[in-house]
Amino acid sequence: MKKILITGACGFMGKTLRDCIKTYDDIEIAAGVDIAGNDENLTIFRTLENVTFPVDCLIDFSNPSLLGDVLSYAAKYKVPAVIATTGLSDEDKKHILILSETVPVFVSANMSMGINLICELLKQIAPVLYKSFDIEIIEKHHNRKLDAPSGTAIMLADTIRESVDEDFNYIYDRHAVRKKREKTDIGFSSIRGGTIVGEHDVLFAGDDEIITLSHTAMSRRIFANGALEAAKFIMGKQSGIYSMKELIKERLGK
């Protein structure tokens, strides 16, 4: 039985992951780390420095401000890490890249298999459509989400940009720019309200036709299960950066 350590174990996603892992018979949660304190159902350490026994993988569902401690722990003990925290900065990503030189690291702005399959579709259709269609991304989340646009929206745009030979401009606020839309723009619209788990639409608007790729998360369980599948995937892998792209390829036998 492989042992998993969760950071952010007392947060909403940490608790969801702890519930989802009950359906797995080959991995278990050995302990959690959360400054929030105690839990009668799980050993909770307040800091990673206090963890007193070895684990096979770490899943981070905490906060970007704690990423340094997560990466230091993974580097010190050579523990494979699944970084499921969103809102990472470019500097954070650089530190993750450094860790990946010695430890396998799984990173995805969205742990949903469905969203990542949409990324694979975008790689196929964006090169065909981008010259004659305007591209807009609309994302909706609950009223407690801090970052906007979402990391997933940026991931979708990055997928489009990387699939074609074009330098797109990301437009986050059209109110601040009063001018005609450029063909190389990718516009973002962010909606925050209620308890929306997560909705993303990639809109290709052409002359007299619209093509939309949509994904709706009905429950945060899809992200927790995705992180657990990522943990199973990454254990035993060589050092390097991994993502849902590699997991999907392995599932498809490619």
SERO-4910 file (N, C-alpha, C, O; in steps of 0.05 Angstrom, whole numbers):
BEGIN
 pado doro    nc1    nc2    nc3   cac1   cac2   cac3    cc1    cc2    cc3    oc1    oc2    oc3
  Met    A     17    -24      0      0      0      0     18     25      0     34     29     18
  Lys    A     15     42    -20     30     66    -22     18     88     -4     -6     90     -1
  Lys    A     36    103      8     27    123     28     29    151     17     50    159      5
  Ile    A      7    166     20      5    193      9      5    213     32     -8    209     53
  Leu    A     20    235     29     19    258     47      5    281     33     12    288     11
  Ile    A    -14    293     47    -29    316     35    -23    341     50    -24    343     75
  Thr    A    -15    362     35    -13    389     47    -39    404     41    -50    401     19
  Gly    A    -49    419     60    -75    431     57    -97    411     64   -119    412     52
  Ala    A    -91    392     82   -108    370     87   -135    378    100   -155    363     97
  Cys    A   -136    401    113   -161    409    127   -177    428    110   -199    437    118
  Gly    A   -167    435     86   -182    453     68   -203    437     54   -205    413     56
  Phe    A   -219    451     38   -242    438     24   -232    416      5   -242    394      6
  Met    A   -211    422    -11   -201    402    -30   -187    380    -15   -188    356    -23
  Gly    A   -173    386      7   -160    365     22   -180    346     33   -176    321     33
  Lys    A   -202    356     44   -223    338     55   -236    322     32   -243    299     36
  Thr    A   -240    334      9   -252    320    -13   -234    297    -22   -243    275    -28
  Leu    A   -208    303    -24   -189    282    -31   -189    259    -11   -188    235    -19
  Arg    A   -191    266     14   -191    245     35   -216    227     33   -215    204     39
  Asp    A   -238    239     23   -262    223     19   -259    206     -6   -267    182     -6
  Cys    A   -248    217    -27   -246    202    -52   -227    178    -50   -231    158    -64
  Ile    A   -206    181    -34   -186    159    -33   -197    134    -21   -185    112    -23
  Lys    A   -220    136     -8   -233    112      4   -240     91    -17   -243     67    -10
  Thr    A   -242     99    -42   -250     80    -63   -226     66    -75   -228     49    -92
  Tyr    A   -202     74    -67   -177     62    -77   -167     41    -58   -169     44    -34
  Asp    A   -157     19    -69   -147     -3    -52   -116     -6    -53   -106    -24    -41
  Asp    A   -103     12    -67    -74     10    -70    -59     35    -59    -34     35    -59
  Ile    A    -73     55    -51    -61     79    -39    -77     87    -14   -101     82    -13
  Glu    A    -63    100      5    -77    110     29    -63    135     38    -40    141     31
  Ile    A    -78    151     54    -67    176     64    -53    169     91    -66    160    110
  Ala    A    -27    174     92    -12    169    116    -15    191    136    -16    186    160
  Ala    A    -17    216    126    -19    239    144    -26    264    128    -25    263    103
  Gly    A    -32    285    142    -37    310    129    -21    332    141    -11    330    164
  Val    A    -18    354    127     -4    378    137    -23    402    134    -32    407    112
  Asp    A    -28    416    156    -46    439    154    -43    455    179    -44    445    202
  Ile    A    -39    481    176    -35    499    199    -61    501    215    -61    510    238
  Ala    A    -83    493    202   -109    496    216   -111    479    241   -127    485    259
  Gly    A    -96    457    242    -95    442    267   -103    413    265    -95    399    247
  Asn    A   -119    404    284   -124    376    289   -148    365    273   -165    380    265
  Asp    A   -148    338    271   -170    324    259   -171    296    271   -151    282    270
  Glu    A   -193    289    283   -194    264    297   -192    239    279   -187    217    288
  Asn    A   -196    243    252   -195    221    234   -168    218    219   -165    198    204
  Leu    A   -150    236    224   -124    235    209   -103    250    225   -108    270    238
  Thr    A    -79    239    225    -56    252    237    -49    277    221    -44    276    198
  Ile    A    -50    300    234    -45    326    221    -21    339    234    -20    343    258
  Phe    A     -1    346    217     22    361    226     18    390    218      6    396    197
  Arg    A     28    408    234     25    436    228     44    446    207     38    465    192
  Thr    A     67    433    204     87    440    184     99    415    172     98    394    185
  Leu    A    110    417    149    123    394    136    148    385    152    156    362    151
  Glu    A    160    404    166    184    398    182    178    378    204    195    364    214
  Asn    A    152    377    212    144    359    234    138    331    225    134    313    242
  Val    A    136    326    199    129    299    189    151    280    197    175    285    191
  Thr    A    144    258    211    164    241    223    169    214    210    184    198    220
  Phe    A    155    209    188    159    183    175    158    185    144    148    205    134
  Pro    A    170    166    130    172    168    101    145    164     87    128    149     98
  Val    A    141    176     64    117    173     48    126    168     19    149    173     12
  Asp    A    107    158      3    113    152    -25    107    174    -44    118    175    -67
  Cys    A     90    193    -36     82    215    -54     70    237    -37     58    232    -16
  Leu    A     73    261    -47     60    285    -34     41    297    -54     47    301    -77
  Ile    A     17    304    -44     -3    318    -60     -7    345    -47    -15    347    -23
  Asp    A     -2    367    -61     -4    394    -50    -30    407    -59    -34    414    -82
  Phe    A    -48    411    -40    -73    425    -44    -74    449    -24    -95    454    -13
  Ser    A    -51    462    -20    -50    483      0    -54    510    -12    -75    517    -22
  Asn    A    -32    526    -12    -33    554    -20     -6    561    -33     14    551    -24
  Pro    A     -6    577    -54     20    584    -67     41    595    -47     65    592    -52
  Ser    A     32    608    -26     50    619     -6     66    597      8     87    603     20
  Leu    A     56    573      8     70    551     22     85    533      2     97    513     11
  Leu    A     86    541    -23     99    524    -43    129    519    -37    139    498    -42
  Gly    A    142    540    -26    170    537    -20    176    514     -1    194    498     -5
  Asp    A    159    512     20    162    490     39    157    463     26    170    444     32
  Val    A    136    462      9    130    437     -5    153    428    -22    160    404    -22
  Leu    A    164    446    -37    186    439    -55    211    431    -40    226    413    -48
  Ser    A    216    445    -18    240    439     -1    237    411     11    257    395     11
  Tyr    A    213    404     20    209    377     31    212    356     10    226    335     15
  Ala    A    201    360    -13    203    340    -35    232    337    -44    241    314    -49
  Ala    A    247    359    -44    275    357    -52    292    343    -31    309    327    -38
  Lys    A    287    349     -6    302    337     16    299    307     17    318    292     21
  Tyr    A    274    297     14    269    269     18    264    254     -8    257    230     -9
  Lys    A    268    269    -31    264    257    -58    236    244    -60    234    221    -70
  Val    A    216    259    -52    189    249    -53    175    260    -78    175    284    -82
  Pro    A    164    243    -95    148    252   -118    126    271   -109    113    266    -88
  Ala    A    122    292   -124    103    312   -116     82    318   -137     88    321   -161
  Val    A     57    319   -129     35    328   -146     27    356   -137     16    359   -115
  Ile    A     32    375   -154     25    403   -147     -2    410   -158     -5    415   -182
  Ala    A    -22    409   -141    -50    414   -149    -60    442   -141    -83    449   -145
  Thr    A    -42    458   -129    -48    485   -121    -49    503   -145    -32    501   -163
  Thr    A    -69    521   -147    -71    539   -169    -61    567   -162    -55    572   -139
  Gly    A    -60    585   -182    -51    612   -177    -21    615   -174    -11    633   -161
  Leu    A     -6    596   -187     23    597   -185     35    620   -202     25    625   -224
  Ser    A     56    632   -192     69    654   -207     90    642   -225     97    618   -224
  Asp    A    102    659   -243    123    650   -260    148    642   -243    162    623   -251
  Glu    A    152    656   -221    174    649   -204    169    621   -191    188    605   -188
  Asp    A    145    616   -183    138    590   -171    144    568   -192    155    547   -185
  Lys    A    137    572   -217    141    552   -238    171    547   -242    179    525   -249
  Lys    A    187    568   -239    216    565   -242    226    546   -219    243    529   -225
  His    A    217    550   -195    226    533   -173    216    504   -176    231    486   -169
  Ile    A    193    501   -187    183    474   -193    201    460   -214    207    437   -211
  Leu    A    209    475   -234    227    465   -255    253    456   -243    264    435   -251
  Ile    A    264    471   -224    289    464   -211    285    438   -195    303    420   -197
  Leu    A    263    435   -181    258    410   -166    257    387   -185    266    365   -178
  Ser    A    245    390   -208    241    368   -227    267    356   -237    268    335   -250
  Glu    A    289    370   -233    315    360   -241    324    336   -224    340    320   -233
  Thr    A    312    333   -200    320    311   -182    296    295   -173    300    273   -161
  Val    A    272    305   -177    248    291   -167    226    292   -189    224    312   -203
  Pro    A    210    270   -192    188    272   -210    166    290   -199    158    287   -176
  Val    A    157    309   -215    137    329   -206    114    329   -227    118    332   -251
  Phe    A     90    326   -217     66    327   -234     52    354   -229     45    360   -207
  Val    A     49    370   -250     37    396   -248     15    399   -269     18    393   -292
  Ser    A     -8    409   -260    -30    416   -279    -46    437   -266    -53    437   -242
  Ala    A    -53    457   -283    -71    479   -273    -99    468   -267   -115    481   -254
  Asn    A   -105    445   -278   -131    433   -274   -128    403   -274   -118    392   -293
  Met    A   -136    389   -253   -132    361   -250   -155    344   -263   -155    320   -260
  Ser    A   -173    358   -276   -195    344   -289   -186    330   -315   -173    343   -331
  Met    A   -193    305   -318   -186    291   -343   -201    304   -367   -190    306   -388
  Gly    A   -226    313   -362   -241    325   -383   -229    350   -394   -227    354   -419
  Ile    A   -220    368   -377   -207    393   -386   -182    387   -402   -177    400   -422
  Asn    A   -167    367   -393   -142    361   -407   -148    347   -434   -131    350   -452
  Leu    A   -170    333   -436   -177    323   -462   -186    345   -481   -180    344   -505
  Ile    A   -199    366   -470   -205    389   -487   -180    403   -497   -179    412   -520
  Cys    A   -159    404   -480   -133    414   -489   -122    399   -513   -112    410   -532
  Glu    A   -125    372   -512   -116    356   -534   -133    362   -560   -122    362   -582
  Leu    A   -159    367   -556   -175    375   -579   -167    402   -591   -166    406   -615
  Leu    A   -160    421   -573   -152    447   -582   -127    446   -599   -123    461   -618
  Lys    A   -109    428   -592    -85    425   -608    -91    416   -637    -76    422   -655
  Gln    A   -114    403   -640   -122    394   -667   -137    415   -683   -133    419   -707
  Ile    A   -155    430   -669   -172    448   -684   -162    477   -685   -168    491   -704
  Ala    A   -145    485   -666   -136    513   -666   -119    519   -691   -123    541   -703
  Pro    A   -101    502   -700    -86    508   -725   -104    511   -749    -96    525   -768
  Val    A   -127    499   -749   -146    501   -772   -162    526   -770   -168    538   -791
  Leu    A   -170    535   -746   -189    557   -743   -177    584   -737   -190    604   -743
  Tyr    A   -153    586   -726   -145    611   -714   -143    634   -734   -146    658   -726
  Lys    A   -138    629   -759   -134    651   -779   -161    664   -786   -161    688   -794
  Ser    A   -183    650   -784   -208    661   -793   -229    663   -771   -252    671   -776
  Phe    A   -222    655   -746   -241    656   -724   -228    673   -701   -204    671   -696
  Asp    A   -245    689   -688   -236    702   -663   -239    683   -640   -258    668   -639
  Ile    A   -220    685   -621   -219    666   -599   -224    681   -573   -210    700   -566
  Glu    A   -243    672   -558   -250    683   -531   -253    660   -512   -262    638   -519
  Ile    A   -244    664   -487   -247    644   -466   -264    656   -443   -257    677   -432
  Ile    A   -285    642   -436   -303    651   -414   -301    631   -392   -305    607   -396
  Glu    A   -295    640   -368   -293    622   -345   -310    632   -322   -311    656   -317
  Lys    A   -323    613   -307   -340    620   -285   -332    604   -260   -327    579   -262
  His    A   -330    617   -237   -323    603   -212   -339    615   -189   -352    635   -191
  His    A   -336    601   -167   -350    610   -142   -339    637   -132   -318    646   -140
  Asn    A   -354    649   -114   -347    676   -105   -324    677    -86   -316    699    -77
  Arg    A   -312    654    -79   -289    654    -61   -262    651    -75   -241    653    -63
  Lys    A   -263    647   -102   -239    644   -117   -224    670   -119   -236    691   -126
  Leu    A   -198    670   -114   -182    694   -113   -171    703   -140   -171    726   -147
  Asp    A   -160    683   -155   -146    691   -180   -165    692   -204   -185    677   -205
  Ala    A   -159    711   -222   -175    714   -246   -157    726   -268   -143    746   -262
  Pro    A   -157    716   -292   -172    692   -300   -161    667   -286   -139    667   -275
  Ser    A   -176    646   -287   -168    621   -274   -143    609   -287   -137    615   -310
  Gly    A   -129    593   -272   -106    579   -283   -113    561   -306    -98    558   -325
  Thr    A   -137    550   -305   -147    533   -326   -151    549   -352   -145    540   -374
  Ala    A   -163    573   -349   -167    590   -373   -140    597   -386   -138    596   -411
  Ile    A   -120    603   -370    -93    609   -380    -82    584   -394    -69    586   -415
  Met    A    -86    560   -382    -77    535   -393    -89    530   -421    -75    522   -439
  Leu    A   -115    536   -423   -128    532   -449   -117    551   -470   -112    543   -493
  Ala    A   -112    576   -462   -101    596   -481    -72    588   -488    -64    590   -512
  Asp    A    -56    580   -469    -29    571   -474    -28    548   -494    -11    546   -511
  Thr    A    -48    529   -491    -49    506   -509    -54    515   -537    -41    505   -556
  Ile    A    -71    535   -541    -77    546   -568    -51    559   -579    -44    554   -602
  Arg    A    -39    576   -563    -15    591   -572      8    572   -579     22    577   -599
  Glu    A     11    551   -564     33    532   -569     28    514   -593     46    501   -603
  Ser    A      2    512   -602     -5    494   -624     -3    507   -651     -5    494   -671
  Val    A      1    534   -652      2    548   -677     27    566   -677     38    573   -656
  Asp    A     35    575   -701     58    592   -704     48    621   -704     48    635   -724
  Glu    A     39    630   -680     28    657   -677     33    667   -649     30    652   -630
  Asp    A     39    693   -647     44    705   -621     18    720   -613     14    743   -620
  Phe    A      1    706   -598    -25    718   -589    -21    739   -567     -2    737   -551
  Asn    A    -40    758   -567    -41    777   -545    -63    769   -526    -86    764   -535
  Tyr    A    -58    766   -500    -78    759   -481    -91    785   -471    -77    802   -459
  Ile    A   -117    788   -475   -131    812   -467   -149    805   -443   -168    790   -445
  Tyr    A   -142    816   -420   -156    810   -395   -178    831   -388   -196    825   -373
  Asp    A   -175    855   -399   -194    876   -391   -199    894   -416   -183    913   -421
  Arg    A   -220    889   -430   -226    906   -454   -235    934   -446   -233    952   -462
  His    A   -245    937   -422   -253    963   -413   -230    983   -413   -234   1007   -417
  Ala    A   -206    973   -408   -182    990   -407   -170    995   -434   -152   1012   -437
  Val    A   -180    981   -455   -168    984   -482   -191    989   -501   -205    971   -510
  Arg    A   -195   1015   -508   -217   1022   -527   -206   1022   -555   -198   1043   -566
  Lys    A   -207    999   -568   -198    997   -596   -210    971   -608   -219    954   -593
  Lys    A   -209    970   -634   -220    947   -648   -204    922   -641   -179    923   -637
  Arg    A   -217    900   -639   -205    874   -633   -185    867   -655   -190    869   -678
  Glu    A   -161    857   -646   -141    848   -664   -145    818   -670   -155    803   -652
  Lys    A   -137    808   -693   -140    780   -699   -123    762   -682   -129    739   -678
  Thr    A   -102    774   -670    -84    758   -653    -91    760   -624    -75    752   -607
  Asp    A   -114    771   -618   -123    772   -590   -136    746   -581   -150    733   -597
  Ile    A   -131    738   -556   -147    719   -542   -159    733   -518   -144    741   -500
  Gly    A   -185    737   -518   -198    752   -496   -207    733   -474   -214    710   -478
  Phe    A   -206    744   -449   -215    729   -426   -237    743   -412   -237    768   -408
  Ser    A   -258    728   -404   -280    739   -388   -282    722   -363   -285    697   -365
  Ser    A   -281    734   -339   -283    720   -314   -308    727   -299   -314    751   -296
  Ile    A   -322    707   -290   -347    710   -274   -343    697   -247   -333    674   -246
  Arg    A   -350    711   -226   -348    700   -199   -375    703   -185   -386    725   -183
  Gly    A   -385    680   -176   -411    682   -162   -420    656   -151   -415    635   -162
  Gly    A   -435    658   -128   -447    634   -117   -428    612   -111   -406    615   -101
  Thr    A   -437    588   -118   -422    563   -112   -413    549   -138   -409    525   -137
  Ile    A   -410    564   -159   -402    552   -185   -375    537   -181   -355    550   -173
  Val    A   -374    512   -186   -349    496   -183   -329    505   -204   -306    510   -197
  Gly    A   -337    506   -229   -319    513   -250   -331    508   -277   -339    485   -283
  Glu    A   -333    529   -294   -342    526   -321   -323    540   -340   -314    563   -334
  His    A   -316    527   -362   -298    539   -382   -309    535   -410   -316    513   -418
  Asp    A   -310    557   -425   -318    556   -453   -296    569   -470   -287    591   -464
  Val    A   -288    554   -491   -269    565   -510   -286    571   -535   -297    552   -548
  Leu    A   -288    596   -542   -306    605   -564   -290    612   -588   -272    630   -587
  Phe    A   -296    599   -611   -285    606   -637   -307    620   -652   -326    606   -661
  Ala    A   -306    647   -656   -327    662   -669   -318    669   -697   -299    685   -701
  Gly    A   -332    658   -717   -325    664   -745   -348    678   -759   -367    687   -746
  Asp    A   -346    681   -785   -367    693   -801   -391    674   -803   -390    653   -815
  Asp    A   -413    682   -790   -438    667   -791   -437    639   -778   -455    623   -782
  Glu    A   -417    634   -761   -417    609   -746   -400    611   -721   -380    627   -720
  Ile    A   -407    596   -701   -392    596   -676   -388    567   -667   -406    551   -669
  Ile    A   -363    562   -659   -356    536   -649   -347    539   -620   -330    556   -614
  Thr    A   -359    523   -602   -353    526   -574   -345    499   -562   -359    479   -566
  Leu    A   -323    498   -548   -315    475   -532   -321    482   -503   -311    502   -493
  Ser    A   -337    466   -489   -345    472   -462   -339    450   -442   -339    426   -449
  His    A   -333    458   -418   -330    438   -396   -342    449   -371   -337    472   -364
  Thr    A   -358    433   -358   -371    441   -333   -364    421   -311   -369    397   -314
  Ala    A   -352    431   -289   -346    414   -266   -371    414   -248   -379    435   -238
  Met    A   -382    391   -244   -406    389   -226   -398    385   -197   -415    391   -179
  Ser    A   -374    377   -192   -365    372   -165   -334    374   -164   -321    368   -184
  Arg    A   -323    382   -141   -294    384   -139   -282    356   -136   -257    353   -136
  Arg    A   -298    335   -135   -288    308   -134   -272    301   -159   -253    285   -157
  Ile    A   -278    313   -181   -263    307   -206   -234    316   -203   -216    304   -214
  Phe    A   -229    338   -188   -202    348   -185   -187    330   -165   -163    325   -168
  Ala    A   -201    321   -144   -189    304   -124   -182    277   -136   -159    267   -132
  Asn    A   -200    265   -151   -194    240   -164   -172    242   -185   -155    224   -188
  Gly    A   -171    265   -199   -149    270   -218   -122    271   -204   -103    261   -214
  Ala    A   -122    284   -180    -96    286   -165    -88    258   -155    -64    252   -155
  Leu    A   -107    242   -147   -100    215   -138    -89    198   -161    -70    182   -158
  Glu    A   -102    200   -185    -92    186   -208    -64    196   -216    -47    180   -224
  Ala    A    -59    222   -213    -33    233   -218    -12    222   -199     10    216   -207
  Ala    A    -20    219   -174     -1    208   -154      6    179   -161     30    171   -160
  Lys    A    -14    163   -168     -9    135   -176      9    134   -201     27    117   -203
  Phe    A      5    153   -219     20    154   -244     50    161   -239     68    149   -251
  Ile    A     54    180   -221     81    192   -219    100    175   -201    124    177   -204
  Met    A     89    159   -183    106    143   -166    121    122   -182    109    107   -197
  Gly    A    147    122   -179    164    104   -194    175    116   -220    192    104   -233
  Lys    A    166    140   -227    176    153   -251    203    166   -246    210    171   -223
  Gln    A    218    171   -267    243    185   -265    238    215   -260    216    224   -264
  Ser    A    259    229   -251    256    257   -246    248    272   -272    255    263   -294
  Gly    A    233    293   -269    223    309   -292    196    321   -286    184    316   -265
  Ile    A    186    337   -306    160    349   -304    140    331   -319    144    324   -341
  Tyr    A    118    325   -305     96    310   -317     70    325   -315     67    342   -298
  Ser    A     51    318   -333     25    331   -333      4    311   -341     10    287   -346
  Met    A    -21    320   -343    -42    303   -352    -38    293   -381    -48    272   -389
  Lys    A    -22    308   -396    -16    299   -423     -3    272   -423    -10    254   -439
  Glu    A     17    268   -406     31    242   -404     13    221   -392     14    197   -401
  Leu    A     -4    228   -373    -22    209   -361    -42    199   -382    -47    175   -383
  Ile    A    -53    217   -397    -72    210   -418    -59    192   -439    -71    172   -447
  Lys    A    -35    198   -447    -21    182   -467    -17    153   -456    -20    134   -471
  Glu    A     -9    152   -431     -6    125   -419    -32    110   -419    -33     86   -424
  Arg    A    -54    123   -412    -80    111   -412    -88    101   -440   -101     80   -443
  Leu    A    -80    116   -460    -87    109   -488    -68     89   -500    -72     79   -522
  Gly    A    -47     82   -484    -27     63   -494     -9     74   -515      2     58   -531
  Lys    A     -5    101   -516     12    113   -536     40    118   -525     57    129   -539
***
